[in-house]
Amino acid sequence: MLNKFAIDYAVFSQHNDCVRTHLTDDPVEAEEFLMHLLLAHADIKVIRHDGAPLTGHQFDRMVKIAAERIISGMLSESLHLDASTIKSRFGFAA
């Protein structure tokens, strides 16, 4: 049985060709893992859902959600704002 989400990535792509795969059935866990990859400046190769690679728009949407969650957390910590204020002032969902 296939995992619902599979994310292929390389952590030190300029030094190592080793591509790893993170498998999960939970979409929230997949987003959180993408957040960690973005913060680590990892090379995100492909995101698969039910075995099929996500298309350009689907891939971009998933990465955008992870990036917005990072930004929202940073704004919340740095400016001491709640989620609704971040949404109204900056347009990022918390």
PyMOL Python script that loads the backbone (N, CA, C, O; Angstrom):
from pymol import cmd

cmd.read_pdbstr("""\
ATOM      1  N   MET A   1       0.846  -1.189   0.000  1.00  0.00           N
ATOM      2  CA  MET A   1       0.000   0.000   0.000  1.00  0.00           C
ATOM      3  C   MET A   1       0.888   1.247   0.000  1.00  0.00           C
ATOM      4  O   MET A   1       1.870   1.322   0.738  1.00  0.00           O
ATOM      5  N   LEU A   2       0.533   2.213  -0.828  1.00  0.00           N
ATOM      6  CA  LEU A   2       1.287   3.457  -0.935  1.00  0.00           C
ATOM      7  C   LEU A   2       0.930   4.405   0.206  1.00  0.00           C
ATOM      8  O   LEU A   2      -0.206   4.441   0.677  1.00  0.00           O
ATOM      9  N   ASN A   3       1.936   5.175   0.636  1.00  0.00           N
ATOM     10  CA  ASN A   3       1.646   6.259   1.558  1.00  0.00           C
ATOM     11  C   ASN A   3       0.961   7.370   0.770  1.00  0.00           C
ATOM     12  O   ASN A   3       1.179   7.523  -0.432  1.00  0.00           O
ATOM     13  N   LYS A   4       0.140   8.133   1.459  1.00  0.00           N
ATOM     14  CA  LYS A   4      -0.599   9.192   0.796  1.00  0.00           C
ATOM     15  C   LYS A   4       0.335  10.259   0.225  1.00  0.00           C
ATOM     16  O   LYS A   4       0.121  10.725  -0.894  1.00  0.00           O
ATOM     17  N   PHE A   5       1.369  10.652   0.977  1.00  0.00           N
ATOM     18  CA  PHE A   5       2.319  11.669   0.536  1.00  0.00           C
ATOM     19  C   PHE A   5       3.737  11.126   0.588  1.00  0.00           C
ATOM     20  O   PHE A   5       4.110  10.423   1.528  1.00  0.00           O
ATOM     21  N   ALA A   6       4.523  11.457  -0.425  1.00  0.00           N
ATOM     22  CA  ALA A   6       5.953  11.128  -0.462  1.00  0.00           C
ATOM     23  C   ALA A   6       6.681  12.375  -0.941  1.00  0.00           C
ATOM     24  O   ALA A   6       6.349  12.936  -1.985  1.00  0.00           O
ATOM     25  N   ILE A   7       7.680  12.808  -0.167  1.00  0.00           N
ATOM     26  CA  ILE A   7       8.452  14.007  -0.502  1.00  0.00           C
ATOM     27  C   ILE A   7       9.901  13.588  -0.704  1.00  0.00           C
ATOM     28  O   ILE A   7      10.549  13.109   0.226  1.00  0.00           O
ATOM     29  N   ASP A   8      10.407  13.770  -1.920  1.00  0.00           N
ATOM     30  CA  ASP A   8      11.815  13.480  -2.226  1.00  0.00           C
ATOM     31  C   ASP A   8      12.612  14.772  -2.069  1.00  0.00           C
ATOM     32  O   ASP A   8      12.225  15.820  -2.586  1.00  0.00           O
ATOM     33  N   TYR A   9      13.726  14.681  -1.352  1.00  0.00           N
ATOM     34  CA  TYR A   9      14.520  15.872  -1.062  1.00  0.00           C
ATOM     35  C   TYR A   9      15.986  15.512  -0.907  1.00  0.00           C
ATOM     36  O   TYR A   9      16.334  14.353  -0.683  1.00  0.00           O
ATOM     37  N   ALA A  10      16.842  16.522  -1.030  1.00  0.00           N
ATOM     38  CA  ALA A  10      18.274  16.385  -0.763  1.00  0.00           C
ATOM     39  C   ALA A  10      18.666  17.524   0.165  1.00  0.00           C
ATOM     40  O   ALA A  10      18.386  18.689  -0.118  1.00  0.00           O
ATOM     41  N   VAL A  11      19.317  17.184   1.276  1.00  0.00           N
ATOM     42  CA  VAL A  11      19.659  18.205   2.266  1.00  0.00           C
ATOM     43  C   VAL A  11      20.865  19.029   1.833  1.00  0.00           C
ATOM     44  O   VAL A  11      20.809  20.259   1.872  1.00  0.00           O
ATOM     45  N   PHE A  12      21.939  18.392   1.425  1.00  0.00           N
ATOM     46  CA  PHE A  12      23.141  19.096   0.994  1.00  0.00           C
ATOM     47  C   PHE A  12      23.394  18.773  -0.472  1.00  0.00           C
ATOM     48  O   PHE A  12      24.356  18.080  -0.803  1.00  0.00           O
ATOM     49  N   SER A  13      22.536  19.271  -1.343  1.00  0.00           N
ATOM     50  CA  SER A  13      22.585  18.868  -2.746  1.00  0.00           C
ATOM     51  C   SER A  13      23.888  19.269  -3.434  1.00  0.00           C
ATOM     52  O   SER A  13      24.304  18.603  -4.382  1.00  0.00           O
ATOM     53  N   GLN A  14      24.544  20.339  -2.981  1.00  0.00           N
ATOM     54  CA  GLN A  14      25.800  20.740  -3.602  1.00  0.00           C
ATOM     55  C   GLN A  14      26.961  19.840  -3.176  1.00  0.00           C
ATOM     56  O   GLN A  14      28.003  19.844  -3.832  1.00  0.00           O
ATOM     57  N   HIS A  15      26.812  19.080  -2.113  1.00  0.00           N
ATOM     58  CA  HIS A  15      27.875  18.207  -1.612  1.00  0.00           C
ATOM     59  C   HIS A  15      27.543  16.722  -1.726  1.00  0.00           C
ATOM     60  O   HIS A  15      28.426  15.871  -1.622  1.00  0.00           O
ATOM     61  N   ASN A  16      26.267  16.422  -1.941  1.00  0.00           N
ATOM     62  CA  ASN A  16      25.838  15.036  -1.863  1.00  0.00           C
ATOM     63  C   ASN A  16      24.672  14.807  -2.823  1.00  0.00           C
ATOM     64  O   ASN A  16      23.737  15.607  -2.861  1.00  0.00           O
ATOM     65  N   ASP A  17      24.715  13.757  -3.572  1.00  0.00           N
ATOM     66  CA  ASP A  17      23.638  13.435  -4.508  1.00  0.00           C
ATOM     67  C   ASP A  17      22.536  12.588  -3.879  1.00  0.00           C
ATOM     68  O   ASP A  17      21.583  12.209  -4.560  1.00  0.00           O
ATOM     69  N   CYS A  18      22.655  12.293  -2.614  1.00  0.00           N
ATOM     70  CA  CYS A  18      21.724  11.399  -1.937  1.00  0.00           C
ATOM     71  C   CYS A  18      20.337  12.041  -1.806  1.00  0.00           C
ATOM     72  O   CYS A  18      20.165  13.050  -1.122  1.00  0.00           O
ATOM     73  N   VAL A  19      19.370  11.438  -2.470  1.00  0.00           N
ATOM     74  CA  VAL A  19      17.986  11.897  -2.380  1.00  0.00           C
ATOM     75  C   VAL A  19      17.264  10.992  -1.394  1.00  0.00           C
ATOM     76  O   VAL A  19      17.315   9.766  -1.500  1.00  0.00           O
ATOM     77  N   ARG A  20      16.600  11.606  -0.450  1.00  0.00           N
ATOM     78  CA  ARG A  20      15.851  10.856   0.563  1.00  0.00           C
ATOM     79  C   ARG A  20      14.370  11.066   0.333  1.00  0.00           C
ATOM     80  O   ARG A  20      13.959  11.996  -0.360  1.00  0.00           O
ATOM     81  N   THR A  21      13.576  10.191   0.921  1.00  0.00           N
ATOM     82  CA  THR A  21      12.124  10.287   0.772  1.00  0.00           C
ATOM     83  C   THR A  21      11.467  10.250   2.141  1.00  0.00           C
ATOM     84  O   THR A  21      11.755   9.380   2.963  1.00  0.00           O
ATOM     85  N   HIS A  22      10.587  11.202   2.368  1.00  0.00           N
ATOM     86  CA  HIS A  22       9.783  11.237   3.593  1.00  0.00           C
ATOM     87  C   HIS A  22       8.382  10.758   3.225  1.00  0.00           C
ATOM     88  O   HIS A  22       7.761  11.287   2.303  1.00  0.00           O
ATOM     89  N   LEU A  23       7.891   9.764   3.945  1.00  0.00           N
ATOM     90  CA  LEU A  23       6.573   9.182   3.678  1.00  0.00           C
ATOM     91  C   LEU A  23       5.621   9.477   4.829  1.00  0.00           C
ATOM     92  O   LEU A  23       5.991   9.355   5.997  1.00  0.00           O
ATOM     93  N   THR A  24       4.402   9.863   4.497  1.00  0.00           N
ATOM     94  CA  THR A  24       3.396  10.102   5.516  1.00  0.00           C
ATOM     95  C   THR A  24       1.997   9.968   4.920  1.00  0.00           C
ATOM     96  O   THR A  24       1.803  10.146   3.718  1.00  0.00           O
ATOM     97  N   ASP A  25       1.044   9.659   5.763  1.00  0.00           N
ATOM     98  CA  ASP A  25      -0.366   9.624   5.365  1.00  0.00           C
ATOM     99  C   ASP A  25      -1.091  10.899   5.786  1.00  0.00           C
ATOM    100  O   ASP A  25      -2.235  11.120   5.388  1.00  0.00           O
ATOM    101  N   ASP A  26      -0.446  11.728   6.576  1.00  0.00           N
ATOM    102  CA  ASP A  26      -1.057  12.917   7.164  1.00  0.00           C
ATOM    103  C   ASP A  26      -0.670  14.173   6.377  1.00  0.00           C
ATOM    104  O   ASP A  26       0.515  14.499   6.303  1.00  0.00           O
ATOM    105  N   PRO A  27      -1.637  14.886   5.788  1.00  0.00           N
ATOM    106  CA  PRO A  27      -1.310  16.091   5.025  1.00  0.00           C
ATOM    107  C   PRO A  27      -0.695  17.201   5.882  1.00  0.00           C
ATOM    108  O   PRO A  27       0.147  17.958   5.398  1.00  0.00           O
ATOM    109  N   VAL A  28      -1.104  17.304   7.141  1.00  0.00           N
ATOM    110  CA  VAL A  28      -0.532  18.321   8.030  1.00  0.00           C
ATOM    111  C   VAL A  28       0.932  17.997   8.312  1.00  0.00           C
ATOM    112  O   VAL A  28       1.771  18.898   8.329  1.00  0.00           O
ATOM    113  N   GLU A  29       1.243  16.730   8.531  1.00  0.00           N
ATOM    114  CA  GLU A  29       2.635  16.330   8.741  1.00  0.00           C
ATOM    115  C   GLU A  29       3.466  16.612   7.495  1.00  0.00           C
ATOM    116  O   GLU A  29       4.622  17.023   7.601  1.00  0.00           O
ATOM    117  N   ALA A  30       2.890  16.396   6.320  1.00  0.00           N
ATOM    118  CA  ALA A  30       3.596  16.689   5.075  1.00  0.00           C
ATOM    119  C   ALA A  30       3.923  18.179   4.990  1.00  0.00           C
ATOM    120  O   ALA A  30       5.033  18.545   4.603  1.00  0.00           O
ATOM    121  N   GLU A  31       2.969  19.045   5.349  1.00  0.00           N
ATOM    122  CA  GLU A  31       3.218  20.495   5.356  1.00  0.00           C
ATOM    123  C   GLU A  31       4.299  20.863   6.365  1.00  0.00           C
ATOM    124  O   GLU A  31       5.178  21.674   6.072  1.00  0.00           O
ATOM    125  N   GLU A  32       4.231  20.266   7.555  1.00  0.00           N
ATOM    126  CA  GLU A  32       5.240  20.554   8.579  1.00  0.00           C
ATOM    127  C   GLU A  32       6.624  20.100   8.124  1.00  0.00           C
ATOM    128  O   GLU A  32       7.616  20.778   8.391  1.00  0.00           O
ATOM    129  N   PHE A  33       6.699  18.966   7.445  1.00  0.00           N
ATOM    130  CA  PHE A  33       7.986  18.505   6.954  1.00  0.00           C
ATOM    131  C   PHE A  33       8.504  19.450   5.872  1.00  0.00           C
ATOM    132  O   PHE A  33       9.698  19.744   5.826  1.00  0.00           O
ATOM    133  N   LEU A  34       7.623  19.921   5.010  1.00  0.00           N
ATOM    134  CA  LEU A  34       8.028  20.915   4.003  1.00  0.00           C
ATOM    135  C   LEU A  34       8.538  22.191   4.672  1.00  0.00           C
ATOM    136  O   LEU A  34       9.487  22.807   4.186  1.00  0.00           O
ATOM    137  N   MET A  35       7.917  22.590   5.779  1.00  0.00           N
ATOM    138  CA  MET A  35       8.395  23.763   6.526  1.00  0.00           C
ATOM    139  C   MET A  35       9.839  23.547   6.970  1.00  0.00           C
ATOM    140  O   MET A  35      10.671  24.443   6.825  1.00  0.00           O
ATOM    141  N   HIS A  36      10.141  22.384   7.500  1.00  0.00           N
ATOM    142  CA  HIS A  36      11.502  22.075   7.943  1.00  0.00           C
ATOM    143  C   HIS A  36      12.476  22.076   6.766  1.00  0.00           C
ATOM    144  O   HIS A  36      13.600  22.563   6.888  1.00  0.00           O
ATOM    145  N   LEU A  37      12.050  21.535   5.640  1.00  0.00           N
ATOM    146  CA  LEU A  37      12.919  21.520   4.459  1.00  0.00           C
ATOM    147  C   LEU A  37      13.206  22.939   3.974  1.00  0.00           C
ATOM    148  O   LEU A  37      14.336  23.251   3.598  1.00  0.00           O
ATOM    149  N   LEU A  38      12.190  23.797   3.982  1.00  0.00           N
ATOM    150  CA  LEU A  38      12.395  25.180   3.566  1.00  0.00           C
ATOM    151  C   LEU A  38      13.362  25.906   4.504  1.00  0.00           C
ATOM    152  O   LEU A  38      14.249  26.632   4.055  1.00  0.00           O
ATOM    153  N   LEU A  39      13.183  25.705   5.794  1.00  0.00           N
ATOM    154  CA  LEU A  39      14.071  26.351   6.768  1.00  0.00           C
ATOM    155  C   LEU A  39      15.505  25.836   6.680  1.00  0.00           C
ATOM    156  O   LEU A  39      16.447  26.560   7.004  1.00  0.00           O
ATOM    157  N   ALA A  40      15.674  24.586   6.241  1.00  0.00           N
ATOM    158  CA  ALA A  40      17.004  23.985   6.118  1.00  0.00           C
ATOM    159  C   ALA A  40      17.625  24.251   4.743  1.00  0.00           C
ATOM    160  O   ALA A  40      18.740  23.806   4.471  1.00  0.00           O
ATOM    161  N   HIS A  41      16.903  24.981   3.869  1.00  0.00           N
ATOM    162  CA  HIS A  41      17.381  25.273   2.514  1.00  0.00           C
ATOM    163  C   HIS A  41      17.634  23.988   1.724  1.00  0.00           C
ATOM    164  O   HIS A  41      18.561  23.911   0.918  1.00  0.00           O
ATOM    165  N   ALA A  42      16.801  22.994   1.968  1.00  0.00           N
ATOM    166  CA  ALA A  42      16.936  21.709   1.279  1.00  0.00           C
ATOM    167  C   ALA A  42      16.422  21.834  -0.151  1.00  0.00           C
ATOM    168  O   ALA A  42      15.646  22.733  -0.474  1.00  0.00           O
ATOM    169  N   ASP A  43      16.864  20.926  -0.985  1.00  0.00           N
ATOM    170  CA  ASP A  43      16.436  20.856  -2.376  1.00  0.00           C
ATOM    171  C   ASP A  43      15.234  19.916  -2.446  1.00  0.00           C
ATOM    172  O   ASP A  43      15.387  18.701  -2.319  1.00  0.00           O
ATOM    173  N   ILE A  44      14.040  20.472  -2.647  1.00  0.00           N
ATOM    174  CA  ILE A  44      12.826  19.683  -2.716  1.00  0.00           C
ATOM    175  C   ILE A  44      12.674  19.216  -4.158  1.00  0.00           C
ATOM    176  O   ILE A  44      12.445  20.020  -5.061  1.00  0.00           O
ATOM    177  N   LYS A  45      12.803  17.927  -4.361  1.00  0.00           N
ATOM    178  CA  LYS A  45      12.811  17.361  -5.708  1.00  0.00           C
ATOM    179  C   LYS A  45      11.401  17.147  -6.261  1.00  0.00           C
ATOM    180  O   LYS A  45      11.069  17.639  -7.339  1.00  0.00           O
ATOM    181  N   VAL A  46      10.580  16.413  -5.519  1.00  0.00           N
ATOM    182  CA  VAL A  46       9.233  16.089  -5.989  1.00  0.00           C
ATOM    183  C   VAL A  46       8.346  15.784  -4.779  1.00  0.00           C
ATOM    184  O   VAL A  46       8.807  15.267  -3.762  1.00  0.00           O
ATOM    185  N   ILE A  47       7.073  16.116  -4.920  1.00  0.00           N
ATOM    186  CA  ILE A  47       6.063  15.753  -3.926  1.00  0.00           C
ATOM    187  C   ILE A  47       5.056  14.873  -4.659  1.00  0.00           C
ATOM    188  O   ILE A  47       4.505  15.260  -5.690  1.00  0.00           O
ATOM    189  N   ARG A  48       4.827  13.684  -4.110  1.00  0.00           N
ATOM    190  CA  ARG A  48       3.865  12.769  -4.712  1.00  0.00           C
ATOM    191  C   ARG A  48       2.665  12.590  -3.780  1.00  0.00           C
ATOM    192  O   ARG A  48       2.806  12.555  -2.557  1.00  0.00           O
ATOM    193  N   HIS A  49       1.499  12.478  -4.380  1.00  0.00           N
ATOM    194  CA  HIS A  49       0.272  12.196  -3.641  1.00  0.00           C
ATOM    195  C   HIS A  49      -0.342  10.948  -4.247  1.00  0.00           C
ATOM    196  O   HIS A  49      -0.651  10.915  -5.438  1.00  0.00           O
ATOM    197  N   ASP A  50      -0.517   9.931  -3.435  1.00  0.00           N
ATOM    198  CA  ASP A  50      -1.016   8.625  -3.887  1.00  0.00           C
ATOM    199  C   ASP A  50      -0.194   8.085  -5.058  1.00  0.00           C
ATOM    200  O   ASP A  50      -0.738   7.480  -5.981  1.00  0.00           O
ATOM    201  N   GLY A  51       1.100   8.306  -5.011  1.00  0.00           N
ATOM    202  CA  GLY A  51       2.017   7.765  -6.007  1.00  0.00           C
ATOM    203  C   GLY A  51       2.235   8.622  -7.235  1.00  0.00           C
ATOM    204  O   GLY A  51       3.163   8.362  -8.001  1.00  0.00           O
ATOM    205  N   ALA A  52       1.406   9.641  -7.447  1.00  0.00           N
ATOM    206  CA  ALA A  52       1.531  10.497  -8.633  1.00  0.00           C
ATOM    207  C   ALA A  52       2.181  11.830  -8.249  1.00  0.00           C
ATOM    208  O   ALA A  52       1.792  12.439  -7.253  1.00  0.00           O
ATOM    209  N   PRO A  53       3.158  12.284  -9.022  1.00  0.00           N
ATOM    210  CA  PRO A  53       3.786  13.580  -8.728  1.00  0.00           C
ATOM    211  C   PRO A  53       2.759  14.706  -8.827  1.00  0.00           C
ATOM    212  O   PRO A  53       1.909  14.708  -9.718  1.00  0.00           O
ATOM    213  N   LEU A  54       2.848  15.660  -7.903  1.00  0.00           N
ATOM    214  CA  LEU A  54       1.956  16.809  -7.961  1.00  0.00           C
ATOM    215  C   LEU A  54       2.315  17.659  -9.170  1.00  0.00           C
ATOM    216  O   LEU A  54       3.487  17.808  -9.515  1.00  0.00           O
ATOM    217  N   THR A  55       1.283  18.219  -9.812  1.00  0.00           N
ATOM    218  CA  THR A  55       1.518  19.103 -10.950  1.00  0.00           C
ATOM    219  C   THR A  55       2.112  20.416 -10.456  1.00  0.00           C
ATOM    220  O   THR A  55       2.164  20.658  -9.251  1.00  0.00           O
ATOM    221  N   GLY A  56       2.558  21.262 -11.376  1.00  0.00           N
ATOM    222  CA  GLY A  56       3.169  22.542 -11.014  1.00  0.00           C
ATOM    223  C   GLY A  56       2.339  23.354 -10.042  1.00  0.00           C
ATOM    224  O   GLY A  56       2.854  23.814  -9.023  1.00  0.00           O
ATOM    225  N   HIS A  57       1.046  23.538 -10.343  1.00  0.00           N
ATOM    226  CA  HIS A  57       0.182  24.346  -9.479  1.00  0.00           C
ATOM    227  C   HIS A  57      -0.019  23.689  -8.117  1.00  0.00           C
ATOM    228  O   HIS A  57       0.041  24.364  -7.089  1.00  0.00           O
ATOM    229  N   GLN A  58      -0.256  22.378  -8.101  1.00  0.00           N
ATOM    230  CA  GLN A  58      -0.464  21.665  -6.832  1.00  0.00           C
ATOM    231  C   GLN A  58       0.809  21.698  -5.984  1.00  0.00           C
ATOM    232  O   GLN A  58       0.748  21.927  -4.776  1.00  0.00           O
ATOM    233  N   PHE A  59       1.963  21.469  -6.621  1.00  0.00           N
ATOM    234  CA  PHE A  59       3.253  21.511  -5.933  1.00  0.00           C
ATOM    235  C   PHE A  59       3.451  22.896  -5.331  1.00  0.00           C
ATOM    236  O   PHE A  59       3.776  23.026  -4.151  1.00  0.00           O
ATOM    237  N   ASP A  60       3.252  23.936  -6.153  1.00  0.00           N
ATOM    238  CA  ASP A  60       3.448  25.312  -5.698  1.00  0.00           C
ATOM    239  C   ASP A  60       2.522  25.665  -4.542  1.00  0.00           C
ATOM    240  O   ASP A  60       2.930  26.353  -3.606  1.00  0.00           O
ATOM    241  N   ARG A  61       1.279  25.197  -4.603  1.00  0.00           N
ATOM    242  CA  ARG A  61       0.313  25.493  -3.543  1.00  0.00           C
ATOM    243  C   ARG A  61       0.746  24.876  -2.210  1.00  0.00           C
ATOM    244  O   ARG A  61       0.651  25.514  -1.162  1.00  0.00           O
ATOM    245  N   MET A  62       1.213  23.650  -2.260  1.00  0.00           N
ATOM    246  CA  MET A  62       1.639  22.985  -1.030  1.00  0.00           C
ATOM    247  C   MET A  62       2.864  23.671  -0.423  1.00  0.00           C
ATOM    248  O   MET A  62       2.935  23.855   0.792  1.00  0.00           O
ATOM    249  N   VAL A  63       3.824  24.048  -1.265  1.00  0.00           N
ATOM    250  CA  VAL A  63       5.013  24.747  -0.779  1.00  0.00           C
ATOM    251  C   VAL A  63       4.635  26.132  -0.267  1.00  0.00           C
ATOM    252  O   VAL A  63       5.183  26.588   0.737  1.00  0.00           O
ATOM    253  N   LYS A  64       3.709  26.808  -0.940  1.00  0.00           N
ATOM    254  CA  LYS A  64       3.265  28.140  -0.509  1.00  0.00           C
ATOM    255  C   LYS A  64       2.614  28.084   0.876  1.00  0.00           C
ATOM    256  O   LYS A  64       2.863  28.949   1.716  1.00  0.00           O
ATOM    257  N   ILE A  65       1.793  27.081   1.107  1.00  0.00           N
ATOM    258  CA  ILE A  65       1.153  26.931   2.417  1.00  0.00           C
ATOM    259  C   ILE A  65       2.217  26.754   3.504  1.00  0.00           C
ATOM    260  O   ILE A  65       2.130  27.369   4.567  1.00  0.00           O
ATOM    261  N   ALA A  66       3.214  25.918   3.239  1.00  0.00           N
ATOM    262  CA  ALA A  66       4.292  25.710   4.214  1.00  0.00           C
ATOM    263  C   ALA A  66       5.057  27.010   4.458  1.00  0.00           C
ATOM    264  O   ALA A  66       5.386  27.326   5.601  1.00  0.00           O
ATOM    265  N   ALA A  67       5.341  27.761   3.403  1.00  0.00           N
ATOM    266  CA  ALA A  67       6.069  29.024   3.541  1.00  0.00           C
ATOM    267  C   ALA A  67       5.249  30.048   4.328  1.00  0.00           C
ATOM    268  O   ALA A  67       5.794  30.771   5.161  1.00  0.00           O
ATOM    269  N   GLU A  68       3.956  30.109   4.069  1.00  0.00           N
ATOM    270  CA  GLU A  68       3.091  31.043   4.796  1.00  0.00           C
ATOM    271  C   GLU A  68       3.009  30.702   6.282  1.00  0.00           C
ATOM    272  O   GLU A  68       2.937  31.595   7.126  1.00  0.00           O
ATOM    273  N   ARG A  69       3.021  29.414   6.595  1.00  0.00           N
ATOM    274  CA  ARG A  69       3.008  29.012   8.010  1.00  0.00           C
ATOM    275  C   ARG A  69       4.285  29.450   8.709  1.00  0.00           C
ATOM    276  O   ARG A  69       4.256  29.852   9.872  1.00  0.00           O
ATOM    277  N   ILE A  70       5.413  29.372   7.996  1.00  0.00           N
ATOM    278  CA  ILE A  70       6.688  29.833   8.564  1.00  0.00           C
ATOM    279  C   ILE A  70       6.626  31.339   8.799  1.00  0.00           C
ATOM    280  O   ILE A  70       6.979  31.825   9.873  1.00  0.00           O
ATOM    281  N   ILE A  71       6.172  32.068   7.782  1.00  0.00           N
ATOM    282  CA  ILE A  71       6.099  33.523   7.878  1.00  0.00           C
ATOM    283  C   ILE A  71       5.158  33.947   8.999  1.00  0.00           C
ATOM    284  O   ILE A  71       5.485  34.842   9.778  1.00  0.00           O
ATOM    285  N   SER A  72       3.995  33.313   9.086  1.00  0.00           N
ATOM    286  CA  SER A  72       3.033  33.653  10.138  1.00  0.00           C
ATOM    287  C   SER A  72       3.617  33.438  11.527  1.00  0.00           C
ATOM    288  O   SER A  72       3.424  34.260  12.423  1.00  0.00           O
ATOM    289  N   GLY A  73       4.331  32.333  11.701  1.00  0.00           N
ATOM    290  CA  GLY A  73       4.966  32.059  12.991  1.00  0.00           C
ATOM    291  C   GLY A  73       6.021  33.097  13.338  1.00  0.00           C
ATOM    292  O   GLY A  73       6.136  33.520  14.488  1.00  0.00           O
ATOM    293  N   MET A  74       6.788  33.504  12.335  1.00  0.00           N
ATOM    294  CA  MET A  74       7.821  34.514  12.571  1.00  0.00           C
ATOM    295  C   MET A  74       7.198  35.861  12.940  1.00  0.00           C
ATOM    296  O   MET A  74       7.669  36.530  13.860  1.00  0.00           O
ATOM    297  N   LEU A  75       6.146  36.258  12.231  1.00  0.00           N
ATOM    298  CA  LEU A  75       5.460  37.516  12.537  1.00  0.00           C
ATOM    299  C   LEU A  75       4.839  37.481  13.924  1.00  0.00           C
ATOM    300  O   LEU A  75       4.899  38.460  14.667  1.00  0.00           O
ATOM    301  N   SER A  76       4.244  36.351  14.263  1.00  0.00           N
ATOM    302  CA  SER A  76       3.629  36.206  15.576  1.00  0.00           C
ATOM    303  C   SER A  76       4.652  36.357  16.694  1.00  0.00           C
ATOM    304  O   SER A  76       4.407  37.046  17.684  1.00  0.00           O
ATOM    305  N   GLU A  77       5.807  35.704  16.527  1.00  0.00           N
ATOM    306  CA  GLU A  77       6.848  35.783  17.553  1.00  0.00           C
ATOM    307  C   GLU A  77       7.505  37.160  17.611  1.00  0.00           C
ATOM    308  O   GLU A  77       7.714  37.704  18.695  1.00  0.00           O
ATOM    309  N   SER A  78       7.828  37.718  16.459  1.00  0.00           N
ATOM    310  CA  SER A  78       8.568  38.976  16.424  1.00  0.00           C
ATOM    311  C   SER A  78       7.709  40.183  16.773  1.00  0.00           C
ATOM    312  O   SER A  78       8.181  41.102  17.442  1.00  0.00           O
ATOM    313  N   LEU A  79       6.458  40.193  16.331  1.00  0.00           N
ATOM    314  CA  LEU A  79       5.594  41.359  16.534  1.00  0.00           C
ATOM    315  C   LEU A  79       4.543  41.139  17.617  1.00  0.00           C
ATOM    316  O   LEU A  79       3.772  42.046  17.932  1.00  0.00           O
ATOM    317  N   HIS A  80       4.512  39.942  18.183  1.00  0.00           N
ATOM    318  CA  HIS A  80       3.560  39.594  19.245  1.00  0.00           C
ATOM    319  C   HIS A  80       2.122  39.844  18.793  1.00  0.00           C
ATOM    320  O   HIS A  80       1.341  40.509  19.473  1.00  0.00           O
ATOM    321  N   LEU A  81       1.797  39.285  17.611  1.00  0.00           N
ATOM    322  CA  LEU A  81       0.469  39.449  17.044  1.00  0.00           C
ATOM    323  C   LEU A  81      -0.281  38.127  17.068  1.00  0.00           C
ATOM    324  O   LEU A  81       0.318  37.054  17.010  1.00  0.00           O
ATOM    325  N   ASP A  82      -1.606  38.225  17.155  1.00  0.00           N
ATOM    326  CA  ASP A  82      -2.408  37.013  17.086  1.00  0.00           C
ATOM    327  C   ASP A  82      -2.724  36.682  15.623  1.00  0.00           C
ATOM    328  O   ASP A  82      -2.459  37.477  14.722  1.00  0.00           O
ATOM    329  N   ALA A  83      -3.286  35.515  15.412  1.00  0.00           N
ATOM    330  CA  ALA A  83      -3.513  35.005  14.059  1.00  0.00           C
ATOM    331  C   ALA A  83      -4.417  35.915  13.240  1.00  0.00           C
ATOM    332  O   ALA A  83      -4.154  36.142  12.059  1.00  0.00           O
ATOM    333  N   SER A  84      -5.476  36.440  13.845  1.00  0.00           N
ATOM    334  CA  SER A  84      -6.404  37.289  13.091  1.00  0.00           C
ATOM    335  C   SER A  84      -5.746  38.601  12.671  1.00  0.00           C
ATOM    336  O   SER A  84      -6.030  39.111  11.587  1.00  0.00           O
ATOM    337  N   THR A  85      -4.880  39.148  13.503  1.00  0.00           N
ATOM    338  CA  THR A  85      -4.170  40.384  13.156  1.00  0.00           C
ATOM    339  C   THR A  85      -3.178  40.134  12.028  1.00  0.00           C
ATOM    340  O   THR A  85      -3.047  40.955  11.119  1.00  0.00           O
ATOM    341  N   ILE A  86      -2.485  39.011  12.082  1.00  0.00           N
ATOM    342  CA  ILE A  86      -1.546  38.660  11.010  1.00  0.00           C
ATOM    343  C   ILE A  86      -2.301  38.506   9.694  1.00  0.00           C
ATOM    344  O   ILE A  86      -1.827  38.949   8.648  1.00  0.00           O
ATOM    345  N   LYS A  87      -3.472  37.878   9.746  1.00  0.00           N
ATOM    346  CA  LYS A  87      -4.289  37.680   8.539  1.00  0.00           C
ATOM    347  C   LYS A  87      -4.745  39.024   7.978  1.00  0.00           C
ATOM    348  O   LYS A  87      -4.648  39.254   6.773  1.00  0.00           O
ATOM    349  N   SER A  88      -5.243  39.915   8.842  1.00  0.00           N
ATOM    350  CA  SER A  88      -5.783  41.192   8.348  1.00  0.00           C
ATOM    351  C   SER A  88      -4.671  42.140   7.899  1.00  0.00           C
ATOM    352  O   SER A  88      -4.844  42.854   6.911  1.00  0.00           O
ATOM    353  N   ARG A  89      -3.539  42.165   8.596  1.00  0.00           N
ATOM    354  CA  ARG A  89      -2.473  43.103   8.242  1.00  0.00           C
ATOM    355  C   ARG A  89      -1.581  42.616   7.106  1.00  0.00           C
ATOM    356  O   ARG A  89      -1.156  43.406   6.262  1.00  0.00           O
ATOM    357  N   PHE A  90      -1.299  41.323   7.084  1.00  0.00           N
ATOM    358  CA  PHE A  90      -0.313  40.796   6.136  1.00  0.00           C
ATOM    359  C   PHE A  90      -0.897  39.811   5.122  1.00  0.00           C
ATOM    360  O   PHE A  90      -0.264  39.515   4.109  1.00  0.00           O
ATOM    361  N   GLY A  91      -2.102  39.304   5.391  1.00  0.00           N
ATOM    362  CA  GLY A  91      -2.748  38.386   4.462  1.00  0.00           C
ATOM    363  C   GLY A  91      -2.314  36.948   4.577  1.00  0.00           C
ATOM    364  O   GLY A  91      -2.682  36.127   3.736  1.00  0.00           O
ATOM    365  N   PHE A  92      -1.533  36.614   5.603  1.00  0.00           N
ATOM    366  CA  PHE A  92      -1.070  35.233   5.787  1.00  0.00           C
ATOM    367  C   PHE A  92      -1.944  34.533   6.806  1.00  0.00           C
ATOM    368  O   PHE A  92      -2.203  35.064   7.886  1.00  0.00           O
ATOM    369  N   ALA A  93      -2.398  33.338   6.461  1.00  0.00           N
ATOM    370  CA  ALA A  93      -3.168  32.531   7.409  1.00  0.00           C
ATOM    371  C   ALA A  93      -2.237  31.966   8.461  1.00  0.00           C
ATOM    372  O   ALA A  93      -1.082  31.645   8.182  1.00  0.00           O
ATOM    373  N   ALA A  94      -2.748  31.850   9.667  1.00  0.00           N
ATOM    374  CA  ALA A  94      -1.921  31.327  10.764  1.00  0.00           C
ATOM    375  C   ALA A  94      -2.057  29.837  10.866  1.00  0.00           C
ATOM    376  O   ALA A  94      -1.436  29.218  11.730  1.00  0.00           O
TER     377      ALA A  94
END
""", "prot")
cmd.dss("prot")
cmd.show_as("cartoon", "prot")
cmd.util.cbc("prot")
cmd.orient("prot")
